[in-house]
């Protein structure tokens, strides 16, 4: 958000962003059926500024659209995974 505010030349005195992730595991690593789940994220933004409310609302909207992490988490982002063992490709299922 700081980067967007700076580009828009907005006066932001202070901002904090608190992110809480909700993860859980199921199954057993020893049995080989372990799975990880992400049940969601909570993002709380605190902004201190004398800018008008519509300006700050637009700032938050634009900052969210420009957040690489949020975009990756909410869209179908392709992931390519490769693994090597002792420098040699490791075949994966």
N, CA, C and O atoms as a DFTB+ gen file, in Angstrom:
372 C
 N C O
     1  1       0.817      -1.175       0.000
     2  2       0.000       0.000       0.000
     3  2       0.872       1.255       0.000
     4  3       0.515       2.258      -0.617
     5  1       1.990       1.203       0.674
     6  2       2.898       2.350       0.719
     7  2       3.364       2.738      -0.680
     8  3       3.434       3.921      -1.014
     9  1       3.681       1.737      -1.492
    10  2       4.164       1.999      -2.844
    11  2       3.078       2.697      -3.671
    12  3       3.372       3.645      -4.399
    13  1       1.853       2.246      -3.567
    14  2       0.754       2.856      -4.319
    15  2       0.487       4.266      -3.810
    16  3       0.283       5.180      -4.609
    17  1       0.483       4.457      -2.491
    18  2       0.256       5.784      -1.910
    19  2       1.336       6.754      -2.365
    20  3       1.047       7.910      -2.673
    21  1       2.569       6.289      -2.407
    22  2       3.673       7.138      -2.841
    23  2       3.503       7.548      -4.304
    24  3       3.694       8.713      -4.655
    25  1       3.146       6.590      -5.148
    26  2       2.956       6.894      -6.568
    27  2       1.796       7.860      -6.796
    28  3       1.820       8.658      -7.734
    29  1       0.776       7.785      -5.933
    30  2      -0.374       8.680      -6.049
    31  2      -0.159       9.987      -5.278
    32  3      -1.019      10.867      -5.262
    33  1       1.016      10.087      -4.637
    34  2       1.376      11.265      -3.840
    35  2       0.360      11.547      -2.728
    36  3      -0.064      12.684      -2.522
    37  1      -0.013      10.490      -2.028
    38  2      -0.951      10.614      -0.921
    39  2      -0.185      10.710       0.390
    40  3       0.899      10.144       0.532
    41  1      -0.748      11.419       1.329
    42  2      -0.125      11.584       2.638
    43  2      -0.687      10.532       3.593
    44  3      -1.813      10.649       4.078
    45  1       0.110       9.519       3.846
    46  2      -0.250       8.464       4.790
    47  2       0.722       8.568       5.959
    48  3       1.930       8.395       5.793
    49  1       0.186       8.851       7.141
    50  2       1.045       8.980       8.327
    51  2       1.536       7.626       8.816
    52  3       2.699       7.455       9.180
    53  1       0.614       6.669       8.814
    54  2       0.962       5.360       9.360
    55  2       0.040       4.317       8.739
    56  3      -1.141       4.560       8.488
    57  1       0.623       3.157       8.506
    58  2      -0.192       2.031       8.063
    59  2       0.372       0.757       8.656
    60  3       1.586       0.583       8.763
    61  1      -0.515      -0.115       9.033
    62  2      -0.108      -1.434       9.488
    63  2      -1.025      -2.447       8.815
    64  3      -2.206      -2.190       8.581
    65  1      -0.453      -3.590       8.514
    66  2      -1.220      -4.674       7.920
    67  2      -0.941      -5.926       8.745
    68  3       0.208      -6.332       8.918
    69  1      -2.010      -6.525       9.247
    70  2      -1.889      -7.759      10.030
    71  2      -2.535      -8.876       9.219
    72  3      -3.697      -8.780       8.825
    73  1      -1.764      -9.942       8.974
    74  2      -2.264     -11.078       8.208
    75  2      -2.282     -12.296       9.123
    76  3      -1.281     -12.635       9.754
    77  1      -3.428     -12.939       9.179
    78  2      -3.571     -14.171       9.935
    79  2      -3.929     -15.277       8.950
    80  3      -4.919     -15.183       8.224
    81  1      -3.112     -16.322       8.936
    82  2      -3.351     -17.453       8.049
    83  2      -3.922     -18.609       8.853
    84  3      -3.548     -18.823      10.006
    85  1      -4.817     -19.338       8.243
    86  2      -5.443     -20.494       8.890
    87  2      -5.049     -21.754       8.113
    88  3      -5.603     -22.046       7.053
    89  1      -4.076     -22.495       8.666
    90  2      -3.570     -23.714       8.062
    91  2      -3.898     -24.896       8.959
    92  3      -4.062     -24.751      10.171
    93  1      -3.990     -26.058       8.348
    94  2      -4.154     -27.291       9.135
    95  2      -3.573     -28.456       8.355
    96  3      -3.392     -28.391       7.139
    97  1      -3.288     -29.519       9.082
    98  2      -2.774     -30.750       8.478
    99  2      -3.724     -31.885       8.794
   100  3      -4.442     -31.863       9.795
   101  1      -3.714     -32.876       7.921
   102  2      -4.568     -34.041       8.123
   103  2      -3.800     -35.261       7.636
   104  3      -3.009     -35.167       6.697
   105  1      -4.027     -36.382       8.260
   106  2      -3.352     -37.613       7.846
   107  2      -2.027     -37.788       8.559
   108  3      -1.727     -37.110       9.541
   109  1      -1.245     -38.716       8.036
   110  2       0.008     -39.100       8.680
   111  2       1.162     -39.073       7.682
   112  3       1.059     -39.599       6.574
   113  1       2.247     -38.456       8.094
   114  2       3.462     -38.474       7.275
   115  2       3.989     -39.910       7.201
   116  3       4.432     -40.351       6.140
   117  1       3.945     -40.638       8.313
   118  2       4.443     -42.017       8.337
   119  2       3.637     -42.924       7.421
   120  3       4.208     -43.802       6.775
   121  1       2.322     -42.733       7.350
   122  2       1.480     -43.547       6.453
   123  2       1.568     -43.062       5.005
   124  3       1.197     -43.780       4.078
   125  1       2.064     -41.835       4.823
   126  2       2.186     -41.279       3.476
   127  2       0.921     -40.633       2.954
   128  3       0.809     -40.355       1.760
   129  1      -0.050     -40.388       3.853
   130  2      -1.305     -39.772       3.410
   131  2      -1.514     -38.370       3.994
   132  3      -2.637     -37.870       4.055
   133  1      -0.423     -37.757       4.415
   134  2      -0.523     -36.414       5.001
   135  2      -0.904     -35.394       3.924
   136  3      -0.443     -35.464       2.784
   137  1      -1.745     -34.461       4.313
   138  2      -2.167     -33.381       3.430
   139  2      -2.162     -32.074       4.210
   140  3      -2.401     -32.047       5.417
   141  1      -1.888     -31.010       3.502
   142  2      -1.934     -29.673       4.110
   143  2      -3.121     -28.926       3.505
   144  3      -3.445     -29.095       2.330
   145  1      -3.751     -28.108       4.320
   146  2      -4.893     -27.319       3.880
   147  2      -4.715     -25.875       4.316
   148  3      -4.179     -25.598       5.388
   149  1      -5.160     -24.983       3.493
   150  2      -5.233     -23.573       3.863
   151  2      -6.709     -23.210       3.876
   152  3      -7.371     -23.234       2.838
   153  1      -7.219     -22.875       5.046
   154  2      -8.638     -22.556       5.195
   155  2      -8.930     -21.077       4.992
   156  3     -10.087     -20.659       5.041
   157  1      -7.891     -20.285       4.764
   158  2      -8.133     -18.880       4.468
   159  2      -7.166     -17.955       5.169
   160  3      -6.329     -18.369       5.971
   161  1      -7.313     -16.686       4.834
   162  2      -6.492     -15.629       5.398
   163  2      -7.395     -14.500       5.870
   164  3      -8.454     -14.254       5.292
   165  1      -6.978     -13.836       6.898
   166  2      -7.632     -12.609       7.349
   167  2      -6.602     -11.492       7.230
   168  3      -5.483     -11.622       7.726
   169  1      -6.972     -10.404       6.579
   170  2      -6.076      -9.265       6.410
   171  2      -6.751      -8.047       7.042
   172  3      -7.854      -7.658       6.659
   173  1      -6.067      -7.464       8.010
   174  2      -6.584      -6.270       8.690
   175  2      -5.640      -5.109       8.410
   176  3      -4.457      -5.165       8.744
   177  1      -6.171      -4.061       7.797
   178  2      -5.373      -2.877       7.475
   179  2      -5.783      -1.725       8.378
   180  3      -6.972      -1.465       8.562
   181  1      -4.805      -1.042       8.934
   182  2      -5.026       0.167       9.729
   183  2      -4.291       1.303       9.033
   184  3      -3.088       1.211       8.790
   185  1      -5.005       2.363       8.716
   186  2      -4.416       3.489       7.986
   187  2      -4.696       4.766       8.748
   188  3      -5.820       5.007       9.188
   189  1      -3.668       5.581       8.902
   190  2      -3.832       6.908       9.499
   191  2      -3.494       7.937       8.433
   192  3      -2.372       7.980       7.928
   193  1      -4.482       8.770       8.094
   194  2      -4.305       9.755       7.038
   195  2      -5.409      10.802       7.122
   196  3      -6.502      10.529       7.620
   197  1      -5.116      11.988       6.636
   198  2      -6.124      13.044       6.537
   199  2      -6.724      13.106       5.132
   200  3      -7.521      13.997       4.837
   201  1      -6.347      12.171       4.272
   202  2      -6.901      12.132       2.924
   203  2      -8.399      11.818       3.011
   204  3      -8.836      11.145       3.945
   205  1      -9.178      12.296       2.052
   206  2     -10.625      12.025       2.074
   207  2     -10.927      10.525       1.977
   208  3     -10.165       9.768       1.376
   209  1     -12.024      10.114       2.564
   210  2     -12.424       8.709       2.589
   211  2     -12.435       8.076       1.202
   212  3     -11.879       6.989       1.048
   213  1     -13.041       8.697       0.176
   214  2     -13.029       8.064      -1.151
   215  2     -11.621       7.848      -1.702
   216  3     -11.388       6.889      -2.438
   217  1     -10.693       8.715      -1.359
   218  2      -9.303       8.580      -1.818
   219  2      -8.663       7.355      -1.168
   220  3      -7.953       6.600      -1.832
   221  1      -8.912       7.157       0.124
   222  2      -8.349       6.000       0.837
   223  2      -9.018       4.717       0.361
   224  3      -8.355       3.689       0.226
   225  1     -10.312       4.763       0.107
   226  2     -10.995       3.582      -0.414
   227  2     -10.408       3.171      -1.770
   228  3     -10.212       1.986      -2.039
   229  1     -10.133       4.157      -2.605
   230  2      -9.518       3.880      -3.907
   231  2      -8.099       3.344      -3.733
   232  3      -7.676       2.444      -4.459
   233  1      -7.373       3.896      -2.775
   234  2      -6.017       3.423      -2.486
   235  2      -6.033       1.946      -2.107
   236  3      -5.243       1.162      -2.632
   237  1      -6.921       1.567      -1.205
   238  2      -6.999       0.166      -0.761
   239  2      -7.386      -0.726      -1.933
   240  3      -6.796      -1.791      -2.114
   241  1      -8.351      -0.320      -2.720
   242  2      -8.788      -1.103      -3.878
   243  2      -7.618      -1.324      -4.855
   244  3      -7.375      -2.443      -5.307
   245  1      -6.911      -0.245      -5.163
   246  2      -5.801      -0.332      -6.110
   247  2      -4.636      -1.135      -5.530
   248  3      -4.024      -1.934      -6.238
   249  1      -4.329      -0.932      -4.261
   250  2      -3.236      -1.678      -3.620
   251  2      -3.527      -3.178      -3.631
   252  3      -2.619      -3.983      -3.839
   253  1      -4.774      -3.553      -3.411
   254  2      -5.135      -4.973      -3.448
   255  2      -4.996      -5.528      -4.851
   256  3      -4.549      -6.663      -5.018
   257  1      -5.365      -4.764      -5.859
   258  2      -5.227      -5.218      -7.245
   259  2      -3.766      -5.353      -7.651
   260  3      -3.445      -6.127      -8.552
   261  1      -2.875      -4.607      -6.993
   262  2      -1.458      -4.634      -7.332
   263  2      -0.640      -5.541      -6.404
   264  3       0.579      -5.631      -6.548
   265  1      -1.299      -6.208      -5.461
   266  2      -0.596      -7.080      -4.514
   267  2      -0.332      -8.434      -5.171
   268  3      -1.261      -9.198      -5.433
   269  1       0.941      -8.721      -5.434
   270  2       1.304      -9.969      -6.095
   271  2       0.808     -11.190      -5.317
   272  3       0.334     -12.156      -5.916
   273  1       0.914     -11.150      -4.005
   274  2       0.513     -12.293      -3.185
   275  2      -0.987     -12.528      -3.270
   276  3      -1.423     -13.660      -3.479
   277  1      -1.779     -11.481      -3.113
   278  2      -3.233     -11.649      -3.178
   279  2      -3.662     -12.135      -4.567
   280  3      -4.529     -13.001      -4.685
   281  1      -3.064     -11.585      -5.592
   282  2      -3.392     -12.012      -6.956
   283  2      -3.055     -13.485      -7.150
   284  3      -3.845     -14.231      -7.729
   285  1      -1.894     -13.906      -6.672
   286  2      -1.486     -15.306      -6.823
   287  2      -2.410     -16.244      -6.053
   288  3      -2.730     -17.334      -6.527
   289  1      -2.836     -15.819      -4.866
   290  2      -3.687     -16.677      -4.039
   291  2      -5.119     -16.758      -4.544
   292  3      -5.784     -17.773      -4.337
   293  1      -5.603     -15.724      -5.192
   294  2      -7.012     -15.707      -5.581
   295  2      -7.250     -16.093      -7.036
   296  3      -8.398     -16.273      -7.442
   297  1      -6.211     -16.221      -7.810
   298  2      -6.364     -16.603      -9.218
   299  2      -5.769     -17.984      -9.449
   300  3      -5.087     -18.535      -8.586
   301  1      -6.036     -18.523     -10.609
   302  2      -5.424     -19.793     -11.005
   303  2      -4.009     -19.514     -11.483
   304  3      -3.772     -19.321     -12.675
   305  1      -3.088     -19.493     -10.562
   306  2      -1.700     -19.210     -10.891
   307  2      -0.958     -20.517     -11.130
   308  3      -0.900     -21.363     -10.238
   309  1      -0.390     -20.697     -12.319
   310  2       0.351     -21.940     -12.581
   311  2       1.593     -22.035     -11.697
   312  3       2.257     -21.039     -11.407
   313  1       1.877     -23.247     -11.287
   314  2       3.069     -23.499     -10.471
   315  2       3.880     -24.596     -11.154
   316  3       3.348     -25.653     -11.493
   317  1       5.153     -24.340     -11.350
   318  2       6.058     -25.337     -11.918
   319  2       7.004     -25.786     -10.810
   320  3       7.681     -24.964     -10.191
   321  1       7.048     -27.072     -10.566
   322  2       7.904     -27.623      -9.511
   323  2       8.887     -28.594     -10.143
   324  3       8.494     -29.482     -10.900
   325  1      10.149     -28.426      -9.835
   326  2      11.172     -29.390     -10.243
   327  2      11.944     -29.809      -9.004
   328  3      12.108     -29.030      -8.066
   329  1      12.408     -31.029      -9.013
   330  2      13.204     -31.525      -7.888
   331  2      14.415     -32.260      -8.450
   332  3      14.339     -32.902      -9.498
   333  1      15.529     -32.155      -7.736
   334  2      16.755     -32.847      -8.139
   335  2      17.318     -33.588      -6.943
   336  3      17.225     -33.128      -5.805
   337  1      17.897     -34.731      -7.217
   338  2      18.598     -35.512      -6.205
   339  2      20.036     -35.640      -6.658
   340  3      20.317     -36.224      -7.704
   341  1      20.939     -35.098      -5.875
   342  2      22.363     -35.106      -6.212
   343  2      22.618     -34.519      -7.601
   344  3      23.484     -34.991      -8.336
   345  1      21.864     -33.501      -7.942
   346  2      22.042     -32.809      -9.200
   347  2      21.308     -33.416     -10.391
   348  3      21.320     -32.865     -11.492
   349  1      20.663     -34.571     -10.149
   350  2      19.933     -35.255     -11.237
   351  2      18.436     -35.061     -11.041
   352  3      17.944     -35.050      -9.913
   353  1      17.713     -34.909     -12.156
   354  2      16.256     -34.742     -12.055
   355  2      15.618     -35.884     -11.295
   356  3      15.975     -37.048     -11.482
   357  1      14.677     -35.548     -10.442
   358  2      13.941     -36.526      -9.649
   359  2      12.552     -36.633     -10.251
   360  3      11.792     -35.664     -10.253
   361  1      12.222     -37.809     -10.759
   362  2      10.895     -38.005     -11.359
   363  2       9.822     -37.881     -10.273
   364  3       9.985     -38.368      -9.154
   365  1       8.734     -37.223     -10.632
   366  2       7.624     -37.048      -9.694
   367  2       6.337     -37.525     -10.347
   368  3       6.205     -37.543     -11.570
   369  1       5.386     -37.912      -9.494
   370  2       4.065     -38.336      -9.997
   371  2       3.307     -37.160     -10.527
   372  3       2.177     -37.313     -10.993
